[in-house]
Amino acid sequence: MNLIEFVDLKLSILTVISQIFIVLSFAYFIFIKKDDKGVGKFISKHGLFLAFLTVLAATLGSLFYSEVAGYDPCDLCWYQRIFMYPLVILLIIALFKKDKGVIKYAMTLSAIGVMLAIYHYFMQTGLIEGLACSVVGYSASCTKLFVMKFGYITLPLMSFTSFAQTLVLLYFAKSENSK
């Protein structure tokens, strides 16, 4: 197994774990939230840090794919990066300053990223038709599959999952902040 295959597998496993976390979080907010003093409280207390780790991993993953693996990002990948990369800086500053006031801004960037990533995923998997990015410039085609793991995980789905997990973690942190 070469380095690219190794990273593909590890990031795909992290994606699946994150997707399970997102689903369990929705169940938590529907059924448990009011009476919880355990895991939910822990995640609420450390949500900002966990969100930072999520966006840092996503940013490093995206840089690995473009700089080490040599995958040219398409236009939609660039747009997703525009919303992901600032989150690293925003959240690290928030952590050092202990300022949870940035959560609403980080949630906005994440929500836009979720929409871009899911559109890109649907376009890449053929669920919707879109204009091929390579038609409008010198980038790779937005429909080109660089990664396909477990029959459904692609780079845009990894991006979507990272943005969605960041939203969930920031929501936990926001709910802790409002107590």
MDTraj code that builds the backbone (N, CA, C; nanometers):
import mdtraj as md
import numpy as np

residues = "MET ASN LEU ILE GLU PHE VAL ASP LEU LYS LEU SER ILE LEU THR VAL ILE SER GLN ILE PHE ILE VAL LEU SER PHE ALA TYR PHE ILE PHE ILE LYS LYS ASP ASP LYS GLY VAL GLY LYS PHE ILE SER LYS HIS GLY LEU PHE LEU ALA PHE LEU THR VAL LEU ALA ALA THR LEU GLY SER LEU PHE TYR SER GLU VAL ALA GLY TYR ASP PRO CYS ASP LEU CYS TRP TYR GLN ARG ILE PHE MET TYR PRO LEU VAL ILE LEU LEU ILE ILE ALA LEU PHE LYS LYS ASP LYS GLY VAL ILE LYS TYR ALA MET THR LEU SER ALA ILE GLY VAL MET LEU ALA ILE TYR HIS TYR PHE MET GLN THR GLY LEU ILE GLU GLY LEU ALA CYS SER VAL VAL GLY TYR SER ALA SER CYS THR LYS LEU PHE VAL MET LYS PHE GLY TYR ILE THR LEU PRO LEU MET SER PHE THR SER PHE ALA GLN THR LEU VAL LEU LEU TYR PHE ALA LYS SER GLU ASN SER LYS".split()
xyz = np.array([
    [0.0863, -0.1181, 0.0000],
    [0.0000, 0.0000, 0.0000],
    [0.0906, 0.1241, 0.0000],
    [0.0718, 0.2105, -0.0994],
    [0.1522, 0.3321, -0.1047],
    [0.0914, 0.4410, -0.0150],
    [0.1601, 0.5542, -0.0052],
    [0.1182, 0.6619, 0.0849],
    [-0.0210, 0.7152, 0.0504],
    [-0.0497, 0.7335, -0.0775],
    [-0.1799, 0.7885, -0.1182],
    [-0.2924, 0.6924, -0.0807],
    [-0.2737, 0.5641, -0.1071],
    [-0.3752, 0.4648, -0.0699],
    [-0.3937, 0.4601, 0.0817],
    [-0.2836, 0.4711, 0.1554],
    [-0.2890, 0.4706, 0.3014],
    [-0.3709, 0.5894, 0.3526],
    [-0.3412, 0.7086, 0.3003],
    [-0.4140, 0.8292, 0.3423],
    [-0.5603, 0.8206, 0.3004],
    [-0.5863, 0.7729, 0.1783],
    [-0.7252, 0.7535, 0.1332],
    [-0.8023, 0.6688, 0.2330],
    [-0.7438, 0.5570, 0.2720],
    [-0.8113, 0.4653, 0.3633],
    [-0.8338, 0.5291, 0.5001],
    [-0.7312, 0.5921, 0.5543],
    [-0.7438, 0.6533, 0.6879],
    [-0.8450, 0.7672, 0.6879],
    [-0.8421, 0.8527, 0.5870],
    [-0.9386, 0.9627, 0.5805],
    [-1.0801, 0.9121, 0.5551],
    [-1.0915, 0.8032, 0.4798],
    [-1.2241, 0.7444, 0.4567],
    [-1.2805, 0.6849, 0.5856],
    [-1.1959, 0.6196, 0.6630],
    [-1.2398, 0.5659, 0.7926],
    [-1.2810, 0.6799, 0.8852],
    [-1.2023, 0.7876, 0.8884],
    [-1.2396, 0.9049, 0.9696],
    [-1.3720, 0.9641, 0.9221],
    [-1.3948, 0.9620, 0.7920],
    [-1.5209, 1.0129, 0.7363],
    [-1.6388, 0.9304, 0.7865],
    [-1.6255, 0.7995, 0.7846],
    [-1.7328, 0.7122, 0.8329],
    [-1.7568, 0.7357, 0.9819],
    [-1.6505, 0.7457, 1.0597],
    [-1.6645, 0.7726, 1.2040],
    [-1.7353, 0.9058, 1.2257],
    [-1.6988, 1.0064, 1.1486],
    [-1.7622, 1.1381, 1.1593],
    [-1.9100, 1.1322, 1.1219],
    [-1.9418, 1.0547, 1.0188],
    [-2.0818, 1.0415, 0.9787],
    [-2.1639, 0.9739, 1.0887],
    [-2.1069, 0.8752, 1.1533],
    [-2.1748, 0.8096, 1.2660],
    [-2.1946, 0.9098, 1.3790],
    [-2.0913, 0.9906, 1.4072],
    [-2.1027, 1.0936, 1.5107],
    [-2.2155, 1.1922, 1.4786],
    [-2.2261, 1.2337, 1.3530],
    [-2.3292, 1.3297, 1.3124],
    [-2.4682, 1.2704, 1.3350],
    [-2.4882, 1.1464, 1.2930],
    [-2.6181, 1.0807, 1.3104],
    [-2.6509, 1.0664, 1.4596],
    [-2.5537, 1.0230, 1.5389],
    [-2.5760, 1.0089, 1.6836],
    [-2.6036, 1.1439, 1.7500],
    [-2.5429, 1.2483, 1.6976],
    [-2.5672, 1.3826, 1.7518],
    [-2.7110, 1.4267, 1.7290],
    [-2.7641, 1.3961, 1.6107],
    [-2.9045, 1.4289, 1.5853],
    [-2.9949, 1.3524, 1.6813],
    [-2.9646, 1.2255, 1.7033],
    [-3.0433, 1.1458, 1.7987],
    [-3.0311, 1.2053, 1.9384],
    [-2.9128, 1.2485, 1.9740],
    [-2.8902, 1.3109, 2.1050],
    [-2.9789, 1.4344, 2.1220],
    [-2.9772, 1.5218, 2.0224],
    [-3.0542, 1.6459, 2.0336],
    [-3.2047, 1.6208, 2.0332],
    [-3.2470, 1.5114, 1.9718],
    [-3.3902, 1.4798, 1.9696],
    [-3.4349, 1.4115, 2.0986],
    [-3.3552, 1.3170, 2.1485],
    [-3.4025, 1.2314, 2.2571],
    [-3.3398, 1.2542, 2.3944],
    [-3.2166, 1.2998, 2.4015],
    [-3.1441, 1.2958, 2.5282],
    [-3.1107, 1.4321, 2.5872],
    [-3.0926, 1.5311, 2.5089],
    [-3.0294, 1.6573, 2.5469],
    [-3.0664, 1.7103, 2.6851],
    [-3.1919, 1.7115, 2.7201],
    [-3.2353, 1.7769, 2.8436],
    [-3.1784, 1.7130, 2.9698],
    [-3.1577, 1.5831, 2.9684],
    [-3.1164, 1.5125, 3.0887],
    [-2.9701, 1.4711, 3.0902],
    [-2.8945, 1.5064, 2.9887],
    [-2.7583, 1.4547, 2.9771],
    [-2.6595, 1.5310, 3.0644],
    [-2.5750, 1.4551, 3.1314],
    [-2.4669, 1.5148, 3.2098],
    [-2.3330, 1.4511, 3.1720],
    [-2.3310, 1.3653, 3.0684],
    [-2.2111, 1.2890, 3.0336],
    [-2.1472, 1.3321, 2.9049],
    [-2.1631, 1.2492, 2.8021],
    [-2.0954, 1.2697, 2.6745],
    [-2.1338, 1.4032, 2.6113],
    [-2.2630, 1.4349, 2.6116],
    [-2.3076, 1.5612, 2.5526],
    [-2.2466, 1.6811, 2.6205],
    [-2.2348, 1.6751, 2.7510],
    [-2.1746, 1.7858, 2.8256],
    [-2.0259, 1.7980, 2.7905],
    [-1.9589, 1.6837, 2.7791],
    [-1.8174, 1.6839, 2.7415],
    [-1.7990, 1.7464, 2.6036],
    [-1.8823, 1.7029, 2.5075],
    [-1.8698, 1.7555, 2.3716],
    [-1.9039, 1.9046, 2.3689],
    [-2.0028, 1.9457, 2.4461],
    [-2.0370, 2.0879, 2.4521],
    [-1.9211, 2.1703, 2.5069],
    [-1.8575, 2.1178, 2.6111],
    [-1.7464, 2.1898, 2.6750],
    [-1.6253, 2.1994, 2.5827],
    [-1.6022, 2.0946, 2.5043],
    [-1.4836, 2.0890, 2.4190],
    [-1.5163, 2.1003, 2.2700],
    [-1.6376, 2.1427, 2.2381],
    [-1.6825, 2.1493, 2.0992],
    [-1.5979, 2.2385, 2.0112],
    [-1.5550, 2.3508, 2.0647],
    [-1.4738, 2.4439, 1.9864],
    [-1.3397, 2.3797, 1.9496],
    [-1.2783, 2.3130, 2.0460],
    [-1.1511, 2.2453, 2.0197],
    [-1.1695, 2.1299, 1.9210],
    [-1.2743, 2.0518, 1.9394],
    [-1.3016, 1.9398, 1.8483],
    [-1.3326, 1.9901, 1.7074],
    [-1.4023, 2.1022, 1.6970],
    [-1.4290, 2.1626, 1.5659],
    [-1.2974, 2.2076, 1.5019],
    [-1.2097, 2.2649, 1.5824],
    [-1.0783, 2.3049, 1.5313],
    [-1.0025, 2.1838, 1.4772],
    [-1.0018, 2.0727, 1.5522],
    [-0.9337, 1.9522, 1.5055],
    [-0.9943, 1.9015, 1.3745],
    [-1.1258, 1.9127, 1.3622],
    [-1.1946, 1.8690, 1.2403],
    [-1.1504, 1.9517, 1.1205],
    [-1.1520, 2.0844, 1.1329],
    [-1.1152, 2.1686, 1.0185],
    [-0.9651, 2.1601, 0.9898],
    [-0.8847, 2.1380, 1.0926],
    [-0.7414, 2.1210, 1.0710],
    [-0.7155, 1.9929, 0.9911],
    [-0.7806, 1.8847, 1.0295],
    [-0.7645, 1.7583, 0.9567],
    [-0.8125, 1.7729, 0.8117],
    [-0.9250, 1.8412, 0.7919],
    [-0.9774, 1.8614, 0.6561],
    [-0.8813, 1.9458, 0.5729],
    [-0.8270, 2.0490, 0.6331],
    [-0.7332, 2.1358, 0.5614],
    [-0.6059, 2.0608, 0.5255],
    [-0.5507, 1.9876, 0.6216],
    [-0.4296, 1.9102, 0.5938],
    [-0.4566, 1.8014, 0.4894],
    [-0.5746, 1.7398, 0.4963],
    [-0.6116, 1.6399, 0.3964],
    [-0.6194, 1.7005, 0.2576],
    [-0.6810, 1.8172, 0.2467],
    [-0.6938, 1.8819, 0.1165],
    [-0.5568, 1.9227, 0.0624],
    [-0.4696, 1.9695, 0.1510],
    [-0.3343, 2.0052, 0.1076],
    [-0.2547, 1.8809, 0.0678],
    [-0.2754, 1.7701, 0.1386],
    [-0.2093, 1.6456, 0.1011],
    [-0.2487, 1.6056, -0.0405],
    [-0.3796, 1.6088, -0.0684],
    [-0.4262, 1.5645, -0.1996],
    [-0.3742, 1.6535, -0.3125],
    [-0.3626, 1.7832, -0.2893],
    [-0.3151, 1.8696, -0.3975],
    [-0.1622, 1.8764, -0.4036],
    [-0.0956, 1.8814, -0.2897],
    [0.0491, 1.9030, -0.2895],
    [0.1307, 1.7748, -0.2914],
    [0.0834, 1.6686, -0.2276],
    [0.1590, 1.5429, -0.2233],
    [0.1086, 1.4461, -0.3296],
    [-0.0235, 1.4254, -0.3338],
    [-0.0795, 1.3309, -0.4310],
    [-0.0824, 1.3897, -0.5719],
    [-0.0778, 1.5222, -0.5816],
    [-0.0754, 1.5870, -0.7133],
    [-0.2104, 1.5989, -0.7810],
    [-0.3194, 1.5901, -0.7036],
    [-0.4532, 1.6051, -0.7613],
    [-0.4821, 1.7536, -0.7786],
    [-0.5145, 1.7939, -0.9007],
    [-0.5495, 1.9334, -0.9262],
    [-0.6901, 1.9600, -0.8751],
    [-0.7074, 2.0586, -0.7866],
    [-0.8430, 2.0899, -0.7393],
    [-0.9263, 2.1534, -0.8503],
    [-1.0522, 2.1140, -0.8562],
    [-1.1443, 2.1755, -0.9514],
    [-1.1965, 2.3065, -0.8907],
    [-1.2779, 2.3773, -0.9671],
    [-1.3313, 2.5048, -0.9177],
    [-1.4125, 2.4872, -0.7895],
    [-1.4979, 2.3865, -0.7852],
    [-1.5790, 2.3659, -0.6643],
    [-1.4925, 2.3276, -0.5451],
    [-1.3831, 2.2555, -0.5693],
    [-1.2894, 2.2249, -0.4604],
    [-1.2281, 2.3541, -0.4057],
    [-1.1935, 2.4438, -0.4964],
    [-1.1375, 2.5716, -0.4526],
    [-1.2392, 2.6496, -0.3693],
    [-1.3641, 2.6504, -0.4102],
    [-1.4660, 2.7222, -0.3341],
    [-1.4818, 2.6615, -0.1944],
    [-1.4767, 2.5293, -0.1868],
    [-1.4869, 2.4650, -0.0560],
    [-1.3666, 2.5021, 0.0311],
    [-1.2500, 2.5082, -0.0290],
    [-1.1302, 2.5493, 0.0453],
    [-1.1436, 2.6931, 0.0963],
    [-1.2059, 2.7774, 0.0153],
    [-1.2249, 2.9174, 0.0567],
    [-1.3028, 2.9247, 0.1876],
    [-1.3931, 2.8308, 0.2097],
    [-1.4730, 2.8318, 0.3325],
    [-1.4113, 2.7460, 0.4432],
    [-1.3244, 2.6502, 0.4090],
    [-1.2635, 2.5638, 0.5104],
    [-1.1388, 2.6270, 0.5721],
    [-1.0487, 2.6762, 0.4903],
    [-0.9197, 2.7227, 0.5408],
    [-0.9312, 2.8336, 0.6450],
    [-1.0174, 2.9336, 0.6256],
    [-1.0278, 3.0384, 0.7287],
    [-1.0794, 2.9852, 0.8628],
    [-1.1525, 2.8745, 0.8591],
    [-1.2035, 2.8180, 0.9842],
    [-1.0902, 2.7766, 1.0773],
    [-0.9792, 2.7288, 1.0212],
    [-0.8642, 2.6900, 1.1034],
    [-0.8154, 2.8113, 1.1822],
    [-0.7985, 2.9219, 1.1124],
    [-0.7482, 3.0440, 1.1764],
    [-0.8505, 3.0991, 1.2749],
    [-0.9747, 3.1064, 1.2322],
    [-1.0821, 3.1589, 1.3167],
    [-1.0941, 3.0795, 1.4467],
    [-1.0931, 2.9482, 1.4368],
    [-1.1129, 2.8646, 1.5557],
    [-0.9899, 2.8608, 1.6461],
    [-0.8703, 2.8668, 1.5896],
    [-0.7511, 2.8674, 1.6755],
    [-0.7433, 2.9991, 1.7531],
    [-0.7803, 3.1092, 1.6891],
    [-0.7837, 3.2379, 1.7601],
    [-0.8893, 3.2335, 1.8695],
    [-1.0055, 3.1776, 1.8386],
    [-1.1124, 3.1663, 1.9382],
    [-1.0676, 3.0824, 2.0568],
    [-0.9930, 2.9769, 2.0319],
    [-0.9447, 2.8919, 2.1410],
    [-0.8447, 2.9653, 2.2293],
    [-0.7501, 3.0349, 2.1677],
    [-0.6494, 3.1059, 2.2462],
    [-0.7082, 3.2226, 2.3243],
    [-0.8046, 3.2910, 2.2633],
    [-0.8664, 3.4054, 2.3313],
    [-0.9842, 3.3651, 2.4190],
    [-1.0197, 3.2358, 2.4133],
    [-1.1371, 3.1850, 2.4858],
    [-1.2614, 3.2666, 2.4507],
    [-1.2775, 3.2896, 2.3206],
    [-1.3870, 3.3712, 2.2693],
    [-1.4811, 3.2845, 2.1865],
    [-1.5970, 3.2553, 2.2419],
    [-1.6948, 3.1746, 2.1689],
    [-1.7852, 3.2601, 2.0804],
    [-1.7575, 3.3896, 2.0751],
    [-1.8365, 3.4785, 1.9910],
    [-1.8196, 3.4522, 1.8419],
    [-1.7125, 3.3839, 1.8049],
    [-1.6887, 3.3553, 1.6634],
    [-1.7716, 3.2367, 1.6142],
    [-1.8383, 3.1677, 1.7043],
    [-1.9117, 3.0470, 1.6654],
    [-2.0128, 3.0763, 1.5555],
    [-2.0857, 3.1867, 1.5658],
    [-2.1869, 3.2156, 1.4635],
    [-2.1234, 3.2393, 1.3267],
    [-2.0046, 3.2990, 1.3237],
    [-1.9359, 3.3208, 1.1960],
    [-1.8820, 3.1895, 1.1408],
    [-1.8266, 3.1078, 1.2274],
    [-1.7747, 2.9779, 1.1857],
    [-1.8887, 2.8873, 1.1378],
    [-2.0031, 2.8960, 1.2028],
    [-2.1186, 2.8170, 1.1603],
    [-2.1672, 2.8617, 1.0222],
    [-2.1608, 2.9904, 0.9954],
    [-2.2007, 3.0419, 0.8645],
    [-2.1082, 2.9900, 0.7552],
    [-1.9772, 2.9980, 0.7790],
    [-1.8822, 2.9448, 0.6812],
    [-1.9044, 2.7949, 0.6595],
    [-1.9292, 2.7220, 0.7677],
    [-1.9511, 2.5779, 0.7586],
    [-2.0796, 2.5451, 0.6826],
    [-2.1837, 2.6221, 0.7062],
    [-2.3116, 2.5968, 0.6379],
    [-2.2979, 2.6188, 0.4871],
    [-2.2270, 2.7223, 0.4484],
    [-2.2040, 2.7454, 0.3056],
    [-2.1195, 2.6318, 0.2480],
    [-2.0177, 2.5898, 0.3234],
    [-1.9346, 2.4776, 0.2809],
    [-2.0135, 2.3493, 0.2637],
    [-2.1082, 2.3230, 0.3557],
    [-2.1946, 2.2049, 0.3452],
    [-2.2706, 2.2070, 0.2127],
    [-2.3268, 2.3224, 0.1788],
    [-2.4057, 2.3329, 0.0555],
    [-2.3189, 2.3125, -0.0696],
    [-2.2013, 2.3742, -0.0713],
    [-2.1108, 2.3571, -0.1855],
    [-2.0676, 2.2112, -0.2000],
    [-2.0314, 2.1500, -0.0877],
    [-1.9794, 2.0127, -0.0907],
    [-2.0867, 1.9129, -0.1327],
    [-2.2085, 1.9292, -0.0841],
    [-2.3132, 1.8329, -0.1211],
    [-2.3513, 1.8500, -0.2689],
    [-2.3528, 1.9742, -0.3157],
    [-2.3768, 1.9981, -0.4585],
    [-2.2672, 1.9304, -0.5410],
    [-2.1431, 1.9481, -0.4999],
    [-2.0303, 1.8890, -0.5708],
    [-2.0393, 1.7360, -0.5690],
    [-2.0753, 1.6789, -0.4548],
    [-2.0891, 1.5333, -0.4432],
    [-2.1993, 1.4813, -0.5353],
    [-2.3133, 1.5471, -0.5335],
    [-2.4242, 1.5047, -0.6195],
    [-2.3869, 1.5157, -0.7668],
    [-2.3144, 1.6210, -0.8015],
    [-2.2714, 1.6393, -0.9389],
    [-2.1684, 1.5322, -0.9763],
    [-2.0753, 1.5055, -0.8847],
    [-1.9694, 1.4089, -0.9133],
    [-2.0225, 1.2663, -0.9272],
    [-2.1238, 1.2328, -0.8497],
    [-2.1789, 1.0973, -0.8549],
    [-2.2901, 1.0837, -0.9595],
    [-2.3221, 1.1920, -1.0292],
    [-2.4199, 1.1860, -1.1370],
    [-2.5642, 1.1986, -1.0910],
    [-2.5869, 1.2315, -0.9640],
    [-2.7237, 1.2480, -0.9148],
    [-2.7893, 1.3746, -0.9686],
    [-2.7057, 1.4744, -0.9997],
    [-2.7542, 1.5950, -1.0673],
    [-2.6560, 1.6292, -1.1782],
    [-2.7026, 1.7028, -1.2761],
    [-2.6144, 1.7462, -1.3833],
    [-2.5646, 1.8855, -1.3529],
    [-2.4401, 1.9063, -1.3814],
    [-2.3816, 2.0375, -1.3612],
    [-2.2824, 2.0652, -1.4720],
    [-2.2420, 2.1876, -1.4818],
    [-2.1432, 2.2281, -1.5804],
    [-2.0069, 2.1748, -1.5373],
    [-1.9385, 2.1074, -1.6241],
    [-1.8048, 2.0575, -1.5915],
    [-1.7128, 2.1767, -1.5681],
    [-1.6450, 2.1776, -1.4564],
    [-1.5608, 2.2917, -1.4191],
    [-1.4523, 2.3194, -1.5225],
    [-1.4020, 2.2153, -1.5862],
    [-1.2930, 2.2354, -1.6806],
    [-1.3373, 2.3147, -1.8032],
    [-1.4673, 2.3283, -1.8223],
    [-1.5191, 2.4052, -1.9360],
    [-1.4957, 2.5549, -1.9148],
    [-1.4938, 2.5982, -1.7898],
    [-1.4861, 2.7413, -1.7611],
    [-1.3457, 2.7896, -1.7267],
    [-1.2475, 2.7038, -1.7303],
    [-1.1126, 2.7476, -1.6965],
    [-1.0121, 2.6361, -1.7149],
    [-0.9039, 2.6451, -1.6421],
    [-0.7951, 2.5496, -1.6576],
    [-0.7855, 2.4535, -1.5400],
    [-0.8930, 2.4312, -1.4708],
    [-0.8900, 2.3403, -1.3567],
    [-0.9352, 2.2012, -1.3988],
    [-0.9222, 2.1091, -1.3050],
    [-0.9714, 1.9730, -1.3278],
    [-1.1236, 1.9759, -1.3352],
    [-1.1797, 1.8726, -1.3930],
    [-1.3251, 1.8621, -1.4003],
    [-1.3817, 1.8316, -1.2614],
    [-1.4917, 1.8949, -1.2278],
    [-1.5565, 1.8723, -1.0981],
    [-1.6160, 1.7325, -1.0876],
    [-1.6298, 1.6656, -1.2005],
    [-1.6894, 1.5317, -1.1987],
    [-1.5833, 1.4215, -1.1924],
    [-1.4561, 1.4576, -1.1955],
    [-1.3489, 1.3579, -1.1918],
    [-1.3393, 1.2975, -1.0512],
    [-1.3374, 1.1651, -1.0457],
    [-1.3246, 1.0937, -0.9184],
    [-1.1780, 1.0638, -0.8906],
    [-1.1232, 1.1273, -0.7884],
    [-0.9873, 1.0978, -0.7462],
    [-0.9879, 0.9880, -0.6404],
    [-1.0930, 0.9870, -0.5594],
    [-1.1060, 0.8903, -0.4494],
    [-1.2465, 0.8321, -0.4544],
    [-1.2557, 0.7002, -0.4370],
    [-1.3855, 0.6335, -0.4206],
    [-1.3603, 0.5162, -0.3261],
    [-1.4000, 0.5347, -0.2014],
    [-1.3798, 0.4311, -0.1000],
    [-1.5144, 0.3856, -0.0464],
    [-1.5214, 0.2606, -0.0116],
    [-1.6405, 0.1989, 0.0468],
    [-1.7640, 0.2177, -0.0423],
    [-1.7427, 0.2428, -0.1699],
    [-1.8516, 0.2548, -0.2649],
    [-1.9265, 0.3866, -0.2646],
    [-1.8866, 0.4819, -0.1782],
    [-1.9585, 0.6095, -0.1765],
    [-1.8749, 0.7285, -0.1305],
    [-1.7609, 0.7075, -0.0711],
    [-1.6822, 0.8194, -0.0168],
    [-1.5902, 0.8756, -0.1240],
    [-1.6138, 1.0027, -0.1565],
    [-1.5315, 1.0770, -0.2513],
    [-1.4754, 1.1989, -0.1777],
    [-1.3899, 1.2732, -0.2436],
    [-1.3352, 1.3940, -0.1799],
    [-1.4444, 1.4945, -0.1426],
    [-1.5434, 1.5221, -0.2304],
    [-1.6489, 1.6140, -0.1887],
    [-1.7305, 1.5622, -0.0692],
    [-1.7469, 1.4307, -0.0586],
    [-1.8197, 1.3776, 0.0574],
    [-1.7367, 1.3920, 0.1839],
    [-1.6053, 1.3771, 0.1728],
    [-1.5182, 1.4023, 0.2884],
    [-1.5327, 1.5479, 0.3321],
    [-1.5351, 1.6370, 0.2347],
    [-1.5512, 1.7791, 0.2637],
    [-1.6863, 1.8062, 0.3294],
    [-1.7915, 1.7506, 0.2708],
    [-1.9255, 1.7663, 0.3281],
    [-1.9289, 1.7184, 0.4729],
    [-1.8717, 1.6024, 0.4984],
    [-1.8725, 1.5453, 0.6325],
    [-1.7957, 1.6339, 0.7295],
    [-1.6828, 1.6875, 0.6862],
    [-1.6043, 1.7771, 0.7726],
    [-1.6823, 1.9040, 0.8066],
    [-1.7446, 1.9636, 0.7060],
    [-1.8248, 2.0833, 0.7313],
    [-1.9436, 2.0515, 0.8220],
    [-2.0105, 1.9392, 0.7962],
    [-2.1275, 1.9024, 0.8771],
    [-2.0869, 1.8726, 1.0212],
    [-1.9766, 1.8003, 1.0389],
    [-1.9307, 1.7722, 1.1752],
    [-1.8916, 1.9011, 1.2462],
    [-1.8296, 1.9925, 1.1752],
    [-1.7936, 2.1216, 1.2341],
    [-1.9192, 2.1955, 1.2793],
    [-2.0223, 2.1942, 1.1953],
    [-2.1496, 2.2571, 1.2330],
    [-2.2070, 2.1950, 1.3603],
    [-2.2071, 2.0632, 1.3669],
    [-2.2612, 1.9936, 1.4842],
    [-2.1800, 2.0286, 1.6090],
    [-2.0487, 2.0225, 1.5980],
    [-1.9634, 2.0525, 1.7142],
    [-1.9791, 2.1978, 1.7600],
    [-1.9903, 2.2883, 1.6645],
    [-2.0100, 2.4288, 1.7005],
    [-2.1471, 2.4504, 1.7630],
    [-2.2460, 2.3745, 1.7179],
    [-2.3784, 2.3835, 1.7791],
    [-2.3721, 2.3364, 1.9247],
    [-2.3000, 2.2273, 1.9475],
    [-2.2802, 2.1809, 2.0864],
    [-2.2126, 2.2914, 2.1682],
    [-2.1046, 2.3486, 2.1131],
    [-2.0299, 2.4530, 2.1855],
    [-2.1174, 2.5754, 2.2096],
    [-2.2006, 2.6088, 2.1129],
    [-2.2912, 2.7232, 2.1268],
    [-2.3931, 2.6972, 2.2368],
    [-2.4453, 2.5737, 2.2424],
    [-2.5449, 2.5417, 2.3455],
    [-2.4819, 2.5437, 2.4848],
    [-2.3533, 2.5080, 2.4942],
    [-2.2817, 2.5166, 2.6220],
    [-2.2643, 2.6622, 2.6600],
    [-2.2379, 2.7446, 2.5609],
    [-2.2153, 2.8877, 2.5830],
    [-2.3413, 2.9588, 2.6305],
    [-2.4568, 2.9091, 2.5895],
    [-2.5824, 2.9766, 2.6228],
    [-2.6390, 2.9326, 2.7586],
    [-2.5710, 2.8397, 2.8282],
    [-2.6200, 2.7928, 2.9591],
    [-2.5842, 2.8882, 3.0693],
])
top = md.Topology()
chain = top.add_chain()
for i, resn in enumerate(residues, 1):
    res = top.add_residue(resn, chain, resSeq=i)
    for name in ("N", "CA", "C"):
        top.add_atom(name, md.element.get_by_symbol(name[0]), res)
traj = md.Trajectory(xyz[None], top)
